[in-house]
Amino acid sequence: MSMIKTENLCKSFGSLEVLKNCSLSIEKGEVVCLIGPSGAGKSTYLRSLNHLETINSGKLWIMDQLVDDRHNGHNKAILSPKQRNELMLDMGMVFQRFNLFPHLTVLDNLTLAPINVKNMKKEDAVNLALELLQKVGLSDKADAYPSKLSGGQQQRVAIARALAMQPKMMLFDEPTSALDPELVGEVLQVMKNLADDGMTMIVVTHEMGFAKEVADRVVFMYQGEILEVDSPDVLFNNPKHEKTKNFLNSVLNI
């Protein structure tokens, strides 16, 4: 079963084409990294998957359910809004910025959505939150407020908060780009652990070392198009497209 599949996704902002016929399939347990220069459409592609952006045309399947079948802005998919929303809840997302609620403790940040959106019992939500804080190495920060945490700690809390909704897949939009260099490693380690646990992950990243080590496949995007998809070993060592070669030469200094 494909966890996510897109076919000819197109997205424009006015006259600017941001996504051009993007087709990709992600299988259960796969880690797929999206790389490419700024403005390539990577984040827009990711945000289109969970409806933070509305595509102009193309098809989107979530767990083999056709969610979007858009032509000229009209959706021909027959899922009910309730079914669509349930599928969207199966996708956790972590952003560049942590977006934690500053007036809530770490524990309250983690339990708010499970209690109010998934109707989880408070006791169960708290137990799950404490388990997840241990998983991301922050068991001692349950009662802390976000302002008392480092950027890396806040991002790890953001990952735990997304996991508290018990998603079947995780989307990461450049999760380390807002962090000081010395804090990047702690966040990437949590993501590596998630991958080792079998979580399906799509990661927009500039961290080439992470993509090489963790990804099952790497997707190179350029000017709104998916130009190349391959294993890290092939894409990094023997890219086929000239644009991929030029990009890797510039970021890896090879």
N, C-alpha and C positions, 0 to 999 in steps of 0.2 A: 504494500500500500504506500503510495506517495503521501507524505505528510503535507507537502505544498507543491503545487504545480501551476505554472503560468504559461500562457500561450499568447504570443503576440501582444503583450501589454504595451499600451501607448499612453503617454501622459504629456499634456502640454500646459504651460502657464502662458496664456495669451498666444502669441505667435512663437514662443520658445518651446521647441520639442525637447522634453527632458528624458522621456523613455521612448524608444523606437523599437517596437516589435520584440520585446524581451520575452524569451521562452526559456524555462528552466524547470527542472523537477528535482525535489529534495526527498530522499528516502528516509524512513524511520531510522534514527540513530546516527544519521550523517551529520558531519560538521562541514559546512560550506562557508568559505571566506570570500567576500567580495572585495576586490582591490581595484585600484585605478586612480587617476588624477582627480583632484577636486573638480566638482562640476560634471563628473561622469554620469551621475544619476543613481549612484549606489544607495544613498539614503532615501531618495524618492522611491526607488524600487522596494526597499524594505518597508517604508511607511505605507506603500500601496497594499502590501500583504495583509495588514491589519486595519485597513480602511482609515488610517490617519490622512491618507490622500485618496481621492477618488479618481480612478483611471478613466480615460476617455473611451478607450476601446480595448478589447482583449478578453481573455478568460482566466479565471482564477479558481483553482480547486483547493480546498482545505480538507485533508483526510478523505480524499476521493469524492467530496461533496462539491458540486459546482456552486460557488458563491457569487461569482460575477461572470456575466456573459454580456459584455457591453458593446453597443454599437451606437455611435453618435451620441454618447452620453446616457443612453437608456439601457437599463439592466434587464435582460431577458431570463435571468436565472429565476427558478421557481421556489427557492427556499423562502420560508416565512421569516419575518424579522426575528422571531424568537430563536429559530434554528440558526440563523446567521449570527446572532449575538452569542449563542452558546459556543459556536465554533471559534469566534473571535476570542473568547475567554480561554481557549486552549493555547493561545499564543501569548507568552510573556514577553515583555520588551524592556530593555535597558537602554537609556539614552546617554548622550554625551554628558549632559548635566544631570545631576542626581535627582532633582525634583522631589526631595523629601519634604514632608510637612515640618516646617521649623518649630512649630508650637507643640508638636507631639514628640514623645520619647521614641526611641528606636523601636521598642516593643509595640507601642501603639501604631507606629507607621506600618508595621508588619501585619497587625491584626485587623486594621480598619476595613480593608476591602474583603477579606474572607468572611468577616462577620456581616457586613452590610450588603455585599453583592452575592456571596455564595450561601448566606444564611448559616454559616458555621457556628456552632456553639462556642461561646467565649473561651471556655476551658480548653476545647480542642484547638482553637485558633492560637491560644497562648502556648500550648504545648508544641504545636507545629512551629511557631515562630522561634521558640527557644532552641528547638532542634536545628532549624535553619541557621540561626546565629552561630551555633556551634560549628555547623558545616562551613561557614565562611570565616571562622576564626574570631568571632566577636561576642562570645558568650558573656563577657564581662561588661558589655556596653548596652544591655537591654534597657537600663533606666536612664541612659544618657540622651541628651538632646543633640540633634545634628550639628549645631554650631560648635559643639565640643569635640567633634571628630575631625580627623584629617580627611583630605579629599579621597584618598584611597579607601579609608574606612567607610565614608559615606557611599562610595560606589559599591562596596561590598554589601552594605545595608540595602542599597537599591536592588542588587541582584537577589538578595534574600527576600525582599518584598515581592519581587516578581514571582519568585518560586513559591511564595506563600499561597498563591492562587492555584497551585498545583497544575501548571500548564504542561501540555504534551510536547511543546517546542518553545525555544527561546530565540528572540531576535535581539541582536546587539548592534547598536548604531554608534560606532567609534567610541566604545566605552572607556577608553583610556586617553582620549585626545585632550581632555580638560585637566589631566593630572600632571603634577610635577613628575619629572623622569624617575625619581627615586621611588615613587609610589605605584608606578605602572606594574611592576612585577607581582605585587600582592594581588592585584585584580586579575591579571592574566592567569595566576596560579589557580584561583577559584574557578575560572572558566575552563582551565585544563581539567580540573577535578570533575566538573560537570560533564565534560566530554567523555571522560573515562567512565562515568556512571551511565553513559548511553543516551544522554539528552540530545535530541535533535536540535541543532543550532545553526543559525545563519548570522554571520558576523561581518559587518562592514568594518574594516580595519586598515590602519597604516602600519601595523606591527607585522612586518614580513616574517620575522622569526617565529611568531605565533602561528601564522598561516602555514609556514613550512612544517612546523612540528605537529600541529594539532589537526589541521584540515584534512578531510578525505578528498575534497576537491576544492580548487581555487577558480574563481570566476573573475576574469578581467573585463572591466567595463570602460568604455571610452565614448564620450559624447552621446550618451544615452543608449548605447548599443552594447550587448553582450558579444564581445569579439572572440573570446577564447575561454574554454572550460576544460580543465584537465587536473590530473593529480598534481600535488605540489612538486613532486620530483620532476615530472615532465615540464610543467609550466615554468618553473624557476630555472631549470637547467637547459631546457630545449624548447623555448617558446616558438610557436609557429608564425604568429602575426608580428609584423614589423612594429606596430604600435606597442605591443606587449614588450618586445625587446627594448624599445626606447625607454619605456616607463621603468622597467627593471634596471636598466643601465643607470638611470637618473637617481633611483632611490637606493640602489645597492652599491652604486659606484663601481660597477664591474665593466 
